[in-house]
């Protein structure tokens, strides 16, 4: 019965050697909402990674679960939205909306899917204390009838590290997030980091275009909260994301270091965005969305003269999918030379081939 906390993963570099873990099974790392599915007859509950209810946001999945999944089952998996042949996380985020009418409209316009990758209970039996090898066998027996038509799927797996390496390189083109490795002997440990995740690590040179102050910043001790980053496209500086993880001492140093670059918003490349009061397609700084209601999103504009090297995992459209990691200043780079062409382009891959494998 809910609440159940999902098993978690710790990051590692590169595809691990299965022999060091007594055997591993590899899976694609799905880029969506982690979800525990509970079904008992006509009762269906969907809960998030932090055990919050998701059921009302995905009515089409509730109907599909009743039609496609066993009568009494608890599954661990991921909710995703695909547009064309790739996953779209930003479209998935739109589903968390207070208005039922909008949720219903999006459920029809951009329906979600659910991919299962672990079995916690089936019928009257709990599987959490059994090794993954047994859970996977039972999961395949219970969901083996699912095909490529969805919207419920069974994730594909491999025990071959060479195949996992190929997935890591190719599946990103379908919007997947990397590869997960799971010890075959491990039981299901709630909130335990017993899995391994391998994600893409890249670097890019970006322009520092502004900053927001930290929530603990005061006039007596100003602290930087996040750096606003940009890349040039067709001569225009585009907002590409933020860098935000710093120690308190570093926050104080950075905000002092950047003061000579502070400029009036009217003289800034993003000055014309002042007119926006709601979220817009460019997700420009200083604008509101349903994720930021009540938060102060104002920023201090900086003359775009300094270049920073950051680490990032992958892109979501024109932006970094996650917060970028500050690596070093690049005093040798001209800001206007920092464009999108430097970014890695993942190999294109059809999501349908991932789901039907």
N, C-alpha and C positions, 0 to 999 in steps of 0.2 A: 504494500500500500504506500502511496505517496505520504511524505516526501522521501525521495531517494536522491542522493547526490551522485553524479556520474563520476566514474573513474577518470583520472586526469593523466596528462603526459608531461614529461620533461624534455627539453630541447637537447639534441645532440647534433654534432657535425658529421655529416656523411652517413651513408647506409651502414648500420652496425653489422658486425660479424655474428651470425646466428649461433655459432658454436660457443661464444662467450656467454650466452644466455640460456643454453640448453635447448635451443630451437626458438625461432621467431616466425611469426606470420606477418606479412606486410599488407597494408591496405592503402588506398588513396586517402589523402586528408581532405575532407570535404569542407568547403568554405560557406558555412551557413549558421543556423542556430542549433546548438547542441540540444537534444530533446530526449527525454524519457517518455515513452508511450505506455500508458496503462489501459488495457482493455479488459472489461468483464462484461460480456454480452453486449447490451446496448449502451453501457457506460464506457465512455472514453475520456481520458484525461491526458493532456500534453503538458509537461513541465520543463522548465528551462534548466540551464546549468546551475543556476542558483536557486532552483526549486520553485520559481515563480510560475504561475499558470500561463500557458500559451493557448489553451483550447479555443477561446473565443476568437482568436485572430486567424484561425485556419479551419473554417467550417468545411471546406472541400476535403481536407485531410481526414477530419473526423468521419465523414461519409465513406471515404476510401478505406480507412482502417476497418470499419465495420464490414465492408465488402471483401477486403483482400486478406486480412490478417486472422490468425486463429481466434477462437471464441474467447479464450482467457489467456492473456499473454502480457508480459512486461518486456519491452525492448529498449535498448540504447541505440541512438542513431542521430541523424542530422536532418533538419528541415532546410530545404534549399529552394531557390527559384531559378529556373533556367529561361533565358531569352535567346531564342535561336539555338546555337550549338554550344553555349557556355553559361556558366553560373554567373549571376548578377547579385552581389550582396546588397548593393544600395537599393535595388528593387525589393529585395526581401525585407529590408528595414522599413519600407513604407507600410508594411502590414501591421505594425504596432501602432494602431490608431484608435482613438476613443470612440469614433463614430462607427456604429455597426453598418450603416449604409455604405461607407467607404470601404470597410473590410470586405463586405459582400461584393462590391464592384470589383475590387482588386482580385478577390478569389476567382472571379470569372475571367478577368482580363489577363492576369499573370498568376495562374494557379501554381501552388507550391507542390513539391514532392517530398517524400520521406525516404531516406536510405538507412536501412538497419545494419548495424555492425556488431551487435552483441545481444545475448539472450540472458535475462535476469530471472524470468519465471515463465513456465508454460503449464497450463492446467493448474493442478494443485502443487506442482513441484517447483522449488526454488533451485536455481542454478548458480547462485552467486558464490557458493563455496566449492564449486567444481572448477577444474583447470580449463583454460581457454580452449584447449583441444577438444574437450567434451562439449563445451558450450557451442563452439562453432559447428560441430557435427550435428547437434540438436537443432541449431538455428537453420542449417541448410535443409534438414528434414522438414522443419516447420514452414519454411518460406521458399522451398525449392520450386514451388509452383509459380512464383512471381517471374514474369518475363520482362521484356524491355518496354512494355506499354505504360507502366506506372499506374498511378503516381507513387505507389509504394515499391521499393526496390530492396534487393539484398546486395550489399557491397561485394565487389570482387576481392579476392585475396590471392597471394602467392607466397610460397616459402623460399623462392629463388631470389637471392639478393641482387643478381644481375637483372632480373625482370623488374624488381623494385627500383633499381637505378634508372632503367628505361622509363618507368612510370614517372619518376621524379622529373625527368627532363621533358617528357612529352605531354603529360596530363595538365601541366600548367596552362597550356593553350586553351583548355576547356574551362579554365577558371578555378581549378583545384589548387589547394594550398600547400601541397607537398606530399609526404608519405608518413604513415604511422607504422611503427613496429611494435608488436605485442608478444611478450614471452608466452609460449604455448603452455607452460606449466603454471601460469599465474591465475589465481582466483580473482573474482571481481571485488575490488577494494574501493568502497565509496570514498571519494575525495582523495584517494591515494595516487601519487604520481608513479604508477607502475608501468605505464606505456612510454614509448619513446617517439618523439616527433622530429622529423627532418624537414626543415623549411628552407626556402631559397634565401641566400644572403648576398646582397649586391650593394654597390656604392654609386653615388651620383654627386656631382658638383652642382650646388643650387645657390640661388641668390637669397640673401637675408633681406626681407622687405619690411619687417616690423616685428613687434613683440607684444605680448600680453603680460600683465603683471600677475604674480602669484597671489593666491588667495590670502596668504599671510603677509603680503607686502604692506608696509606702512610708510608714511612720509619720512619718518625718522630712519627707517631701514628698508629702502625699496628692494624688492626681489623680483627677478624675472620669472615668469611662469612658463611661457613657451615662445619659441621663435617661429615666425611666419615665413614660409619658404616659397620661392617662386622659380619658374623656368620660363624661358622665352619661347614664344611660338609666333611666327609671322610678325616679328617685331614688337609683340605685346607681352608683357610680363604676366604670366598666369599663376594663380595660387595653386600650389601643388601639395601642400601639407604643412605639418608642424614638427618641431623637435622640442621635446619637453622634459626629458629625464636628467635632472641635475641635482647635485648636492646643494644645500642651503648656501654654503660659502661660494660655490660656483655661480649660483643665481645672483648673488650680490655683486660678484666680479663682472659678470656679463652685462648687467644692466648699466653699470658705471662705464664699462668699456664702449657701449653702444650709444651713449648720450651724444657724442659729436655728430652722429648721423641722423638724429631726430629732425624731422622736417614737418611743415604744415601739410595737412592732408590734401589741400588744394594743389600742392606741388608734387604730389605722389602719383605714380602710375595707377594706383587704385582709387584715386580721389573721386572719380565719377561714380563709384559704387556706394557713395553715401546715400543715394536716393533709394536704395533697396531697404525695405523694412521687413520682408519675409524671405524665406529661403528661395534661392534662385538656382538655375542650372549650373552656374560656375561655383556654387558654394563659397562665395567670397567671404572674407573675414568681416566681422561686425554685423552679420545678418542673422536673423532668428530662424529657428526651425522648431518642430515639435520636440526635438531632442534637447533643445537649449533654452526652453521657456524659463524665464526667471533668472537666467544667468547674464552677467555683463560680458558681452562679446566685443566690446570696444577694444581697439588696439592702438598702439603708438606707432605711427608710420616712420620708417627709416629710409633715407636715400639708398637706393639699391646699388651700393658700391662694394659690398663685401661678399665674398664667395665662401661657402662652407661645404666641406665634404661630409656627406651623411651616409649611413648604412640604412638600407631598406630591404623589405622582403619581396613585395611585388606591387603592381599598380592596380587600382580600381578605376578604370576609365583614365582620366587625366591626372589623377591624384594618387599619392601613396596610400595604400590600403590601411596601414598602421602608422603610428607615430615613428618618425625617422630618428635614427640614433646619431647624435653629434659625434663626429670623429676628429676633424681638425679644420682650422682655417686654411684657405687656399689663396694666399696673397698673390700667387703667380697667375691666377685666372682672371680673365676679363669677364665681368658679369654678363655682357651681351653674348658671350660665347657659350653660356650655359643654357642649352636647349634640350628638347625631348629626344633629339636624335642620338644622344649618348646612352639612352636607356636600353636595356636588353629587351628584345622582342621575343616572347616565348613562341615555341613552335606551335602552330595552329593544330588543334585537335578537336574532334567532334565529341561532344559530351555523350551522345547516344552510344558511341563505341565504348565509353567508360562504363556506362550503366548496363550495357548488354553483354559485357565480357564474361 
